[in-house]
């Protein structure tokens, strides 16, 4: 690989980052606040590409000493393994990997559940209808104060469908702190609704907390479903 080819590889990677950053594609891999660092990195890589292409080759400084100074960059070959740098970009353009979903959630079902925040968990707001609650928040509320903040309250949980080996199904969300590598899953078992939606489809489950169920206990956090409605997956599928 010559220096010119190396520059084009760098430019390709910069273009991939900008393409992801100016759409919603980057949200499959990193959290929302990473957009502008990715844009900056893409711009820097494209600038580096221009500099590498315009920088004089070593042979342009004098015309002596044969091949080393004949105007060609014979002495600055780049290892062929540099081609591997384009593999992630090709995968993004060709395969377009989806966001993390049921596959990961089902395999991390036994991971420790994140503890409730140190701040006081306030009662749900008064409402004539169901209150929208995040899946992880529903689990926190079930695990503190004997679930008093959600007891006898109609709530609506939105997430994708995951399952287990016993035939149960769950409304599930995945949270990331920085990128997909640190992903963790939260899920609530759906009861009294046997007709499980398609795995990985997005749903809104309206119902009430099943008293006595909580994360880390003998039974998983559960919701008694009154209705299940299909939903479109959001642009950002992570919490």
Secondary structure, 3 states (H helix, E strand, C coil): CCHHHHHHHHHHHHHHHHHHHCCCHHHHCECHHHHHHHHHHHHHHHHHHHHHHHCCCHHHCCCCCHHHHCCCCCCCCCCHHHHHHHHHHHHHHHCCCCCCCHHHHHHCCCCCCCCCCCCCCCCCCCCCCCEECCHHHHHHHHHCHHHCCCCCCCEEEEEEEEECCCCCEEEEEEECCCEHHHCEEEEEEEECCCCCCCCCCEEEEEEEECCCCCCCCCCCCEEEEEEEEEECCCCCCEC
